[in-house]
Amino acid sequence: MAFNPNASAPPSGLLGGGGKGKSGSGIFELPSILSIAQFGFGTAAAVFDYQVQQAETDRYNAVQQTEYWTRYASQSRENYRNYEYQLNSWYRESDYVEKVRQYEQQLAEQQATFKGAVSTSATKNFERQLADLEGRFYEEEAKETIEMENIRAQSIAASAKKVSSGQVGRSVERLQNQYQQQYLANLSNRQITRNFRIADKSRAGEALNVARENAVNQVQFYTPRPVADPVKPLAPLPIETVEPTPVMGPSSSALAFNIGTVGMNAFLNYKAMQPPEPKTVNPVSSYSGAKPAITTVPTTEES
């Protein structure tokens, strides 16, 4: 393209305020408006996405905390309900065990009283039977003593009768010897029978004593049945849990990086929409003596 000195310069607005040394309202040009709008919308979108992620993170953490403390409270209530039920059962079992022990003790006391009554009755019966045995023994002793005295009396009476009839001498002496021998024989037999009688009385007394002991031993003392104490439940231990770890929200550094990226992209777009800088070319002139002039021509990209 040839140099045209009369050609007027293009309007500064069409160059986007890129002319050097000229002052104008470049901020209101189209590339600036588009870049500012791109930066504003990108920043708003990044901030909105950050706020949405932060709100979702806060909601998730709140839900986790709510579920954790709800389960914690529910488990605590269940533990204390079970403990209260076990404690009430322990009170009932303890009361039952105490009543059973009192009942067993009453049975033991009643059995001991009954055994004492049986022992007293058997002892009194033994005393009565032993007294009867002694009575029979002394009755037989007295009977034999009376018989021996009767023999002695008969001997004296027979001797007196002989003497009164006029018989003296050998006949009276023979009669006395006869009664004397009879008395000695009966005395010897009495001694033998007395020893047997004493032995029979001893054996009968031992038999009566054995019968008394058997009657007493037939009634045994009552041994109270052992009853184990119920095991007292332990109070529930504190629940050992770990709270849920809060989820980290979106990074503020990432937000700043995203805003910076948006600003950088807006700036690059702004720069891309600016017209290129003019290039210096040597014009072709028909005058040999003409000096080379400087002109600006649009590049191929702009044309």
C-alpha positions as a Python dict, from the first residue, in 0.01 Angstrom:
ca = {
    (1, 'M'): (0, 0, 0),
    (2, 'A'): (133, 346, -91),
    (3, 'F'): (186, 625, 153),
    (4, 'N'): (-102, 870, 168),
    (5, 'P'): (-9, 1181, 360),
    (6, 'N'): (-364, 1306, 357),
    (7, 'A'): (-503, 995, 509),
    (8, 'S'): (-654, 1054, 846),
    (9, 'A'): (-571, 838, 1148),
    (10, 'P'): (-826, 581, 1253),
    (11, 'P'): (-1049, 667, 1547),
    (12, 'S'): (-902, 591, 1883),
    (13, 'G'): (-1215, 405, 1988),
    (14, 'L'): (-1173, 149, 1719),
    (15, 'L'): (-819, 84, 1831),
    (16, 'G'): (-943, 5, 2175),
    (17, 'G'): (-756, 291, 2339),
    (18, 'G'): (-427, 139, 2235),
    (19, 'G'): (-279, 452, 2082),
    (20, 'K'): (36, 576, 2251),
    (21, 'G'): (42, 918, 2399),
    (22, 'K'): (-337, 960, 2372),
    (23, 'S'): (-573, 978, 2667),
    (24, 'G'): (-930, 848, 2633),
    (25, 'S'): (-1204, 648, 2804),
    (26, 'G'): (-1038, 306, 2744),
    (27, 'I'): (-1202, 135, 3041),
    (28, 'F'): (-1538, 158, 2871),
    (29, 'E'): (-1416, -1, 2551),
    (30, 'L'): (-1554, -339, 2440),
    (31, 'P'): (-1249, -555, 2527),
    (32, 'S'): (-1235, -402, 2874),
    (33, 'I'): (-1605, -458, 2933),
    (34, 'L'): (-1583, -819, 2814),
    (35, 'S'): (-1273, -885, 3026),
    (36, 'I'): (-1428, -726, 3335),
    (37, 'A'): (-1749, -922, 3278),
    (38, 'Q'): (-1552, -1244, 3233),
    (39, 'F'): (-1354, -1176, 3550),
    (40, 'G'): (-1666, -1082, 3746),
    (41, 'F'): (-1870, -1382, 3634),
    (42, 'G'): (-1576, -1618, 3686),
    (43, 'T'): (-1506, -1477, 4030),
    (44, 'A'): (-1875, -1495, 4126),
    (45, 'A'): (-1896, -1852, 4000),
    (46, 'A'): (-1582, -1953, 4193),
    (47, 'V'): (-1705, -1783, 4514),
    (48, 'F'): (-2053, -1935, 4473),
    (49, 'D'): (-1906, -2282, 4416),
    (50, 'Y'): (-1682, -2231, 4722),
    (51, 'Q'): (-1981, -2127, 4934),
    (52, 'V'): (-2189, -2420, 4808),
    (53, 'Q'): (-1912, -2668, 4888),
    (54, 'Q'): (-1858, -2507, 5229),
    (55, 'A'): (-2231, -2522, 5307),
    (56, 'E'): (-2247, -2886, 5194),
    (57, 'T'): (-1945, -2969, 5408),
    (58, 'D'): (-2097, -2794, 5711),
    (59, 'R'): (-2426, -2975, 5653),
    (60, 'Y'): (-2250, -3312, 5624),
    (61, 'N'): (-2048, -3251, 5942),
    (62, 'A'): (-2363, -3139, 6126),
    (63, 'V'): (-2549, -3453, 6014),
    (64, 'Q'): (-2259, -3674, 6126),
    (65, 'Q'): (-2242, -3501, 6466),
    (66, 'T'): (-2620, -3529, 6508),
    (67, 'E'): (-2618, -3899, 6422),
    (68, 'Y'): (-2320, -3960, 6654),
    (69, 'W'): (-2474, -3789, 6957),
    (70, 'T'): (-2813, -3946, 6884),
    (71, 'R'): (-2656, -4295, 6886),
    (72, 'Y'): (-2454, -4204, 7196),
    (73, 'A'): (-2763, -4088, 7386),
    (74, 'S'): (-2966, -4389, 7270),
    (75, 'Q'): (-2693, -4633, 7378),
    (76, 'S'): (-2659, -4458, 7715),
    (77, 'R'): (-3035, -4477, 7778),
    (78, 'E'): (-3039, -4844, 7680),
    (79, 'N'): (-2746, -4921, 7912),
    (80, 'Y'): (-2912, -4750, 8207),
    (81, 'R'): (-3247, -4913, 8134),
    (82, 'N'): (-3076, -5254, 8138),
    (83, 'Y'): (-2891, -5162, 8458),
    (84, 'E'): (-3214, -5050, 8626),
    (85, 'Y'): (-3386, -5374, 8522),
    (86, 'Q'): (-3095, -5585, 8650),
    (87, 'L'): (-3085, -5385, 8975),
    (88, 'N'): (-3460, -5438, 9035),
    (89, 'S'): (-3415, -5809, 8964),
    (90, 'W'): (-3127, -5817, 9213),
    (91, 'Y'): (-3344, -5655, 9481),
    (92, 'R'): (-3619, -5911, 9422),
    (93, 'E'): (-3376, -6203, 9429),
    (94, 'S'): (-3208, -6070, 9745),
    (95, 'D'): (-3544, -6041, 9919),
    (96, 'Y'): (-3636, -6394, 9810),
    (97, 'V'): (-3301, -6532, 9929),
    (98, 'E'): (-3345, -6365, 10269),
    (99, 'K'): (-3696, -6512, 10308),
    (100, 'V'): (-3570, -6858, 10208),
    (101, 'R'): (-3294, -6833, 10470),
    (102, 'Q'): (-3544, -6732, 10737),
    (103, 'Y'): (-3767, -7023, 10637),
    (104, 'E'): (-3474, -7267, 10652),
    (105, 'Q'): (-3376, -7130, 10994),
    (106, 'Q'): (-3732, -7177, 11122),
    (107, 'L'): (-3730, -7536, 10997),
    (108, 'A'): (-3402, -7598, 11179),
    (109, 'E'): (-3540, -7447, 11502),
    (110, 'Q'): (-3862, -7648, 11479),
    (111, 'Q'): (-3670, -7970, 11412),
    (112, 'A'): (-3437, -7899, 11705),
    (113, 'T'): (-3739, -7836, 11930),
    (114, 'F'): (-3902, -8158, 11812),
    (115, 'K'): (-3580, -8354, 11867),
    (116, 'G'): (-3552, -8209, 12216),
    (117, 'A'): (-3910, -8314, 12294),
    (118, 'V'): (-3846, -8665, 12159),
    (119, 'S'): (-3524, -8690, 12362),
    (120, 'T'): (-3701, -8577, 12679),
    (121, 'S'): (-3985, -8822, 12625),
    (122, 'A'): (-3746, -9111, 12550),
    (123, 'T'): (-3537, -9030, 12859),
    (124, 'K'): (-3843, -9023, 13083),
    (125, 'N'): (-3962, -9353, 12938),
    (126, 'F'): (-3612, -9497, 12993),
    (127, 'E'): (-3618, -9382, 13354),
    (128, 'R'): (-3959, -9540, 13407),
    (129, 'Q'): (-3854, -9870, 13249),
    (130, 'L'): (-3529, -9869, 13446),
    (131, 'A'): (-3721, -9808, 13766),
    (132, 'D'): (-3952, -10098, 13683),
    (133, 'L'): (-3648, -10317, 13614),
    (134, 'E'): (-3493, -10222, 13947),
    (135, 'G'): (-3824, -10281, 14120),
    (136, 'R'): (-3856, -10631, 13977),
    (137, 'F'): (-3495, -10705, 14074),
    (138, 'Y'): (-3540, -10602, 14434),
    (139, 'E'): (-3877, -10772, 14445),
    (140, 'E'): (-3712, -11101, 14352),
    (141, 'E'): (-3434, -11031, 14601),
    (142, 'A'): (-3690, -10976, 14873),
    (143, 'K'): (-3879, -11287, 14772),
    (144, 'E'): (-3569, -11504, 14802),
    (145, 'T'): (-3477, -11340, 15132),
    (146, 'I'): (-3823, -11417, 15265),
    (147, 'E'): (-3791, -11778, 15149),
    (148, 'M'): (-3457, -11811, 15325),
    (149, 'E'): (-3602, -11665, 15642),
    (150, 'N'): (-3898, -11900, 15614),
    (151, 'I'): (-3658, -12196, 15604),
    (152, 'R'): (-3484, -12060, 15913),
    (153, 'A'): (-3817, -12013, 16088),
    (154, 'Q'): (-3934, -12359, 15988),
    (155, 'S'): (-3612, -12506, 16133),
    (156, 'I'): (-3663, -12325, 16463),
    (157, 'A'): (-4031, -12422, 16476),
    (158, 'A'): (-3958, -12786, 16401),
    (159, 'S'): (-3689, -12798, 16669),
    (160, 'A'): (-3919, -12637, 16919),
    (161, 'K'): (-4191, -12882, 16828),
    (162, 'K'): (-3957, -13177, 16884),
    (163, 'V'): (-3846, -13038, 17217),
    (164, 'S'): (-4204, -12975, 17327),
    (165, 'S'): (-4297, -13333, 17242),
    (166, 'G'): (-4024, -13465, 17468),
    (167, 'Q'): (-3780, -13552, 17195),
    (168, 'V'): (-3431, -13439, 17276),
    (169, 'G'): (-3085, -13529, 17179),
    (170, 'R'): (-3004, -13662, 16838),
    (171, 'S'): (-3345, -13631, 16677),
    (172, 'V'): (-3354, -13258, 16744),
    (173, 'E'): (-2994, -13218, 16633),
    (174, 'R'): (-3065, -13419, 16318),
    (175, 'L'): (-3363, -13201, 16238),
    (176, 'Q'): (-3161, -12884, 16283),
    (177, 'N'): (-2885, -13020, 16062),
    (178, 'Q'): (-3140, -13104, 15796),
    (179, 'Y'): (-3283, -12752, 15793),
    (180, 'Q'): (-2933, -12610, 15811),
    (181, 'Q'): (-2825, -12801, 15499),
    (182, 'Q'): (-3142, -12696, 15322),
    (183, 'Y'): (-3075, -12333, 15416),
    (184, 'L'): (-2715, -12349, 15295),
    (185, 'A'): (-2822, -12511, 14966),
    (186, 'N'): (-3083, -12241, 14912),
    (187, 'L'): (-2831, -11973, 15007),
    (188, 'S'): (-2585, -12108, 14750),
    (189, 'N'): (-2855, -12124, 14484),
    (190, 'R'): (-2964, -11772, 14576),
    (191, 'Q'): (-2611, -11642, 14527),
    (192, 'I'): (-2589, -11802, 14184),
    (193, 'T'): (-2933, -11683, 14076),
    (194, 'R'): (-2859, -11338, 14216),
    (195, 'N'): (-2551, -11305, 13992),
    (196, 'F'): (-2755, -11412, 13690),
    (197, 'R'): (-3029, -11172, 13791),
    (198, 'I'): (-2780, -10885, 13818),
    (199, 'A'): (-2640, -10970, 13474),
    (200, 'D'): (-2991, -10987, 13330),
    (201, 'K'): (-3072, -10652, 13485),
    (202, 'S'): (-2757, -10495, 13335),
    (203, 'R'): (-2833, -10633, 12990),
    (204, 'A'): (-3194, -10520, 13017),
    (205, 'G'): (-3077, -10172, 13125),
    (206, 'E'): (-2835, -10153, 12830),
    (207, 'A'): (-3114, -10264, 12594),
    (208, 'L'): (-3343, -9994, 12733),
    (209, 'N'): (-3068, -9733, 12691),
    (210, 'V'): (-3007, -9843, 12329),
    (211, 'A'): (-3380, -9820, 12262),
    (212, 'R'): (-3377, -9467, 12409),
    (213, 'E'): (-3081, -9362, 12192),
    (214, 'N'): (-3244, -9510, 11882),
    (215, 'A'): (-3565, -9324, 11953),
    (216, 'V'): (-3371, -8998, 11992),
    (217, 'N'): (-3146, -9059, 11689),
    (218, 'Q'): (-3440, -9134, 11463),
    (219, 'V'): (-3513, -8761, 11470),
    (220, 'Q'): (-3225, -8579, 11301),
    (221, 'F'): (-3136, -8215, 11325),
    (222, 'Y'): (-3234, -8018, 11014),
    (223, 'T'): (-2945, -7868, 10822),
    (224, 'P'): (-3052, -7543, 10651),
    (225, 'R'): (-3021, -7558, 10275),
    (226, 'P'): (-2748, -7320, 10154),
    (227, 'V'): (-2877, -7042, 9930),
    (228, 'A'): (-2631, -6842, 9723),
    (229, 'D'): (-2651, -6465, 9723),
    (230, 'P'): (-2742, -6308, 9389),
    (231, 'V'): (-2470, -6118, 9209),
    (232, 'K'): (-2522, -5744, 9225),
    (233, 'P'): (-2501, -5585, 8880),
    (234, 'L'): (-2234, -5327, 8812),
    (235, 'A'): (-2319, -4976, 8705),
    (236, 'P'): (-2270, -4921, 8332),
    (237, 'L'): (-1930, -4791, 8236),
    (238, 'P'): (-1895, -4471, 8038),
    (239, 'I'): (-1924, -4529, 7666),
    (240, 'E'): (-1586, -4501, 7501),
    (241, 'T'): (-1638, -4362, 7154),
    (242, 'V'): (-1459, -4139, 6909),
    (243, 'E'): (-1641, -3848, 6756),
    (244, 'P'): (-1659, -3844, 6376),
    (245, 'T'): (-1374, -3654, 6218),
    (246, 'P'): (-1505, -3337, 6051),
    (247, 'V'): (-1467, -3333, 5675),
    (248, 'M'): (-1245, -3054, 5554),
    (249, 'G'): (-1423, -2790, 5349),
    (250, 'P'): (-1306, -2636, 5027),
    (251, 'S'): (-967, -2471, 5043),
    (252, 'S'): (-952, -2093, 5051),
    (253, 'S'): (-617, -2117, 4876),
    (254, 'A'): (-787, -2306, 4594),
    (255, 'L'): (-1050, -2029, 4578),
    (256, 'A'): (-779, -1765, 4554),
    (257, 'F'): (-602, -1970, 4288),
    (258, 'N'): (-926, -2006, 4090),
    (259, 'I'): (-992, -1632, 4115),
    (260, 'G'): (-635, -1565, 4004),
    (261, 'T'): (-680, -1807, 3713),
    (262, 'V'): (-1003, -1632, 3612),
    (263, 'G'): (-828, -1293, 3630),
    (264, 'M'): (-538, -1422, 3426),
    (265, 'N'): (-772, -1568, 3163),
    (266, 'A'): (-965, -1239, 3150),
    (267, 'F'): (-640, -1046, 3109),
    (268, 'L'): (-521, -1280, 2836),
    (269, 'N'): (-853, -1249, 2657),
    (270, 'Y'): (-827, -873, 2688),
    (271, 'K'): (-480, -875, 2543),
    (272, 'A'): (-595, -1105, 2264),
    (273, 'M'): (-871, -865, 2166),
    (274, 'Q'): (-630, -565, 2140),
    (275, 'P'): (-517, -452, 1791),
    (276, 'P'): (-157, -529, 1711),
    (277, 'E'): (118, -268, 1729),
    (278, 'P'): (194, -91, 1389),
    (279, 'K'): (503, -208, 1201),
    (280, 'T'): (766, 15, 1036),
    (281, 'V'): (803, -39, 655),
    (282, 'N'): (1005, 138, 380),
    (283, 'P'): (765, 294, 129),
    (284, 'V'): (829, 275, -247),
    (285, 'S'): (847, 622, -419),
    (286, 'S'): (884, 732, -788),
    (287, 'Y'): (1100, 1026, -694),
    (288, 'S'): (1462, 943, -675),
    (289, 'G'): (1544, 1226, -449),
    (290, 'A'): (1264, 1167, -209),
    (291, 'K'): (1350, 1071, 142),
    (292, 'P'): (1204, 758, 284),
    (293, 'A'): (900, 824, 495),
    (294, 'I'): (750, 622, 782),
    (295, 'T'): (395, 499, 750),
    (296, 'T'): (181, 244, 925),
    (297, 'V'): (-1, -31, 752),
    (298, 'P'): (-224, -296, 897),
    (299, 'T'): (-93, -642, 921),
    (300, 'T'): (-227, -928, 730),
    (301, 'E'): (-423, -1048, 1032),
    (302, 'E'): (-612, -718, 1065),
    (303, 'S'): (-670, -684, 689),
}
